[in-house]
Amino acid sequence: MSSGNDQQSEALSKPTFSEEQASALVESVFGLKVSKVRPLPSYDDQNFHVYVSKTKDGPTEYVLKISNTKASKNPDLIEVQNHIIMFLKAAGFPTASVCHTKGDNTASLVSVDSGSEIKSYVVRLLTYLPGRPIAELPISPQLLYEIGKLAAKLDKTLQRFHHPKLSSLHRENFIWNLKNVPLLEKYLYALGQNRNREIVEHVIHLFKEEVMTKLSHFRECINHGDLNDHNILIESSKSASGNAEYQVSGILDFGDMSYGYYVFEVAITIMYMMIESKSPIQVGGHVLAGFESITPLTAVEKGALFLLVCSRFCQSLVMAAYSCQLYPENKDYLMLTAKTGWKHLQQMFDMGQKAVEEIWFETAKSYESGISM
């Protein structure tokens, strides 16, 4: 269990820059003249939507990202994330452009005297991507398929990525790596004593027995690790028939990247696509079909998928409850998943692995025959 002091130090690690300070950072570090700035929601870092005065041929909208003090102690990891964003953009993915500082770096370490101590934060500036989060729109089976395909393409493309500091993505005790589900045990107190906690404890037990023992059989890759319904942007266009068609226009937030496995990425994507769905159990088959059109899963990977989706629900829900104790003022954002997440996890649990897999695998199979369900 985390002590009160641990909680307090974690809470203090989140940046608390004002809009005026954010504006001054953009001008001093990146040399751009700011016309307007507004805060954006974030988990444990700080983000601002920045508008700059028109420059010759340059963009006028950016996102200023200020990493928390804990993440800022690992600048190598942030550097690798920036280079991955640039690599994926060059490969044709809809990622942001990374802006260079006046000193021609992809990020800058800024020190701030808070009165009692000097705190350091890594700051970087990315171009602002157009589109709406898919959380705001009803998602069609075809779009779920495309998102599954995108997740697989992203992981497969990153097999070609090289960087001298790539080892920083081996994040052994990173709470959001799906391999680290057992680490949730020390945060369970945030749930209190109820059925939700019982389900999480059971999932952790099954994870130790049925997933930890099979990790060596999963194929390793670099995971984005957070393809949630607020990190994928889409834009609409008119089709030949006059109907609206949606395309992915942006992939956001590479802060949870780490070495993982192909099956982790598809499990994480399925879980997040279920959140706002009116038919959550059906979602998995469409995402899986898209993913397997690029990277078919092995029998062992497929057999672990149900438990991995349940495990990601547990990670998200437990850490949301814990984080609400740290940042009560950010509760609305932190609890986005929890609004429907507990209900979806309980439904999966009540239906059982066999029944859920049958729906997923039959739906995915229907794409092979050209009749999507």
N, C-alpha and C positions, 0 to 999 in steps of 0.2 A: 504494500500500500504506500502511496506517495504521502509524505508528510505535508503539513501546512506550509512549511518553509520551502519544500520542493515546489509546491504549487505556486507560491508567491514568486519564486525566482523565474519559473516558466512564464508566469503572467507578465513579469517585468521585461521579458525578452522580446515581446512584441513591440515593434516601433510605434511611436505616437507622434509622428510629424504633423504639423498643422499644414493647411493648404499654402500658406505663405512660405513656410520652410521648404515644402515640396517644390514650389515655383522657383525659389532661390537655388535649390539643388540643380534643377534642370539647367538654369542659366550658368551657374558656376562650373558644373562638371561637364555639361554637354555643349555649352555655348549657344543655346537656343533661346530666343526671346519668347517668353510665355505670355499668352493673352488671356487664358482661362485655365483653371484646374479644378477638378472635383474628385472626391474620394470614390473608390470602387470597393465592393465587398471583397473580403479575403479571409483566409482561415487563421494563419498565425504570422503572416507577413503584413505589409501595407502596400496597397496599390492606388495609383491616381491616374485618372484620365486627363491627359495634358493636351491643351490646344496651343499651338505656337503661331506666331506671326508668319505669314506666307513667305516661304523662301523659294528661290529659283529651282523649279522642278522637284523640290523636296516635299515629303508629306507634311501635313499640318496637324495630325493627331497622333499621339503617342500614349503608351502606358509606362509610367514610372513605377518600377518595382523596388521596394526597400525590404531586404531580407531581415528576419529577426536576428538578434544577437547570437543565438546558438548556431543558426545556419551560416552566419557571416564569419564564423570561426573556421569554415571549410571553403575558402575561396576557390580551391582546385575543382571542387564539385560544381560550383556555379559556373566556372569557366567551361567545363565540359558540357554542361547543359546549354550554354550559349552556343558553343560550336556545333552541338547536335541540332539546335534550332536552325542554324545557318546551313548545315549539311542537308537537312530535310527540305528546306526551301529550295536549295539548288537542285534537289532531286524531284521537284515538282509538287511537294506537299504545301498546303495552305497555312504555313507558319508565318509568324511575324519576321520582320527584319530586325536585326540587332544593331543598335546605334553605337558608334564608337565615341569614347570620351574625347575631350580636347587633347589628351595625351595618347590617343589612338589605341585605347584598351577597350575591351567589351564590357567592363564593369569597373567600379571604383570603390575603394574602402573609405568611408566617411566617418570621422570621429566627432562625437558630440559630447560636450560637458553637461551632464545632467544635474550638476551641483554636488552630489555625493560621490559620483564616479564618472569616468569617461567611458562612453559606450561606442562601439564601432559597428557600422552597418554597411553591407555591400549594397550598392545602388546600381541599377542598370535601366536602360531605356529601350523599349521595343516599339515598333510601329503598331498603331491601333488597327485591329482587324474588323472588317465590316461583318454584318450578319446578326442574327438573333440566336441566343442559346436554344438548343432543341428542347430544353425544359419548358419553354413557353409555347410550344406547338404540339399538336397531336402527331405522333410519329407513325408513318405507314410501314407495313411490312417491308416494302422495297427500300425505304430509308434505313431501317434496322439492318437489312442485308448489306447495304452500302457501308454502314458504319462498322459492321463486322469485318468486311473486306478491307476497309481502311486500317483497322487495328492490326490485321495480319500483315498488310503491306508495309506498315510503319516498322514493325518488329523485324520483318525480313530485310528491309532496306538498311536498317541499322547494323546488320551483320557486316556491312561493308565499311562501317565507320571506324576510323582509327584516330587515336589521340594519345600523346605521351602520358596523360593523367587519367586515362580511361579506368584504371583500377579504383578510382574514387567512387565508381558506381557499385563496387562491392560494399554495400552498406549493411554490415552484419546485424546490428541491433535496431535497424530502422523500423519503426512501429508499423509503417504502411506497406512494407514488403509482405506479400501474402505468406511468405515462408515463416514469418514471425508471429503468426496467430497466437501461439502459446504465451507471448509476452503480454497479451491482453489481461492475463490473470491479475496482474498488479493494479489494474484500473477498474476491476469489476465492482469495487465498493461504490463507485459512482452510480450504479444502477439500483442500489438498495436490494431488498430481498423480495423477489416476485417471479412470475413465470418467465419474463424476459431473461432474467439472469439465469434461470434454470436451463433455458434453451441454449444460451451462450456457453454455459459450462459444459453442456452436452456436446456442442459443436467442437469446442476446444479438445475435449476428450477424444472424439472421433478423428479429429485432425491429427492428433499425436499418433493414433493407432493406424490410420488408413492413408494419410498423406505423407507424413514425415518419413515413413518407411519406403515410400515410392519415389521420393525426389530424384534419386539417381537415375530413374527411368524416364524422367521428363527431359525434353530438349530445351537447352538453355538459350537465352537471348537477352537483349536489353529490353526492358519494359518501360513504356510511358508510365503505366501504373495508375493513371487517374483520368481515364477517358470517361468522365462523367457528363451528365446532361447539361452542365453549365460550362464545360470546357470544350464542347464541340459547337461551333457556330454554323448556321445554315442561312442560305439566301434563296429566295424563290425566283423563278423565271417562268415565262409562259411557254408551254409546249406547243407543238404544231396544232394540236386539237383545241388549244385555248385554255387548257387546265394549268393550274400552278404546279410546277415541278421544283423540288428542293435539291440543292447541292450543298455539300459541306464547303463552307467558305473560310473556316478557321479552326485551328487546333491550338488550344491554350494550355498554359501551366505545365511546364516540364519539371517542376520542383520535386516530384515524387519518383523521378526516374531512378531505376536501379537494375542490377542484374537479377533476372528472374527466369521465367519459362514461358513458352508460347501459350500454354494452357492457363497460366495466370492472367495473361492479357485478355483472353476471351472471357474468362470468368468475371473479371473486374468489369469489363464492358457490358456483359449481360446484366450483372447486378445493377449497374447505374441506369441502364436503359429500362429496367423494370420500374424504377421509382415513380415516374409520373404516368405509367401506362394504365389504361382501364382494364387491360387483359394481361397482367404481369407475367403469368406463367407461360403464356404463348410466346413472349418476347425471345426467350432463349434460342428457340429453333431457328428464327430468322437471322439473328446475329451469328449463330453457329454456322449456318449455311454460307453466309458471306465470308466468314473467317476461313472456313474449310475450302472455299473456292481458290484460296491462295495457299493456305497451309493446312492440309488435312491432319486431324489429330490421330494419334495412335490409340489403340484400344485401352492402354493403361491411362493415358491422359483423359480420354473420354469418361472412363470409369470414375475419375476423381472430380469431374466438372461440377456435379451437384453439390458436393461438399465444399468445393472451393468457392462457389457462388454464395452459399450459406456463410462461409467464413468471412467473405468480404463484407457481407451485411453486418456481421458481428463486429468487425474492425470499425466500420463506419459508425455504427450505432453506439458502441461502447465509448469510442474516442469523442463522439459528439457530446455524450453525457458528461464525460470528464472535462472536456474543454469548456462546457457551459459553466462549470464551477470556476474555471480560470477567468473566462471572459463573459460574464453575465450580460454585459452591454451588447455583445455580438450574438446573442442567443438566436435571433431570427435566422441569421445566415447559417449558424452552426447546426441548427436543427432541421434544415431542409430535408435531409434524408429521413430523419426520424418521423416526419409527418405520415409517411406511408410505409417506411422501411420495416418497422416492427410487424405491421400487419402482413406484409409480403413474406417476411422470414417465417412467421408463424404458419402462414398458408403452405409454404414449401415443406415445413416440418410436419404439418398435419397430413399432407398428401403423401409424403414419403418419397424416397429417392426413385423407386421403380416407376411410379406413376408420373412423376415430373420428367424423368428421362424419356419415357415413352412419348410424351408430347413433344419434347425438344427434338429427339432423334427422328421421329416421323415427319415433323415439319421440315427439318433440314433435308431429309431424304426426298421430300416432295420437289425440292428445287432441282434435283438431279434429273427428274423426269419432266421438268418444265411446268409442273403444276404446283405453284406455291400456295400453301394453305393460308 
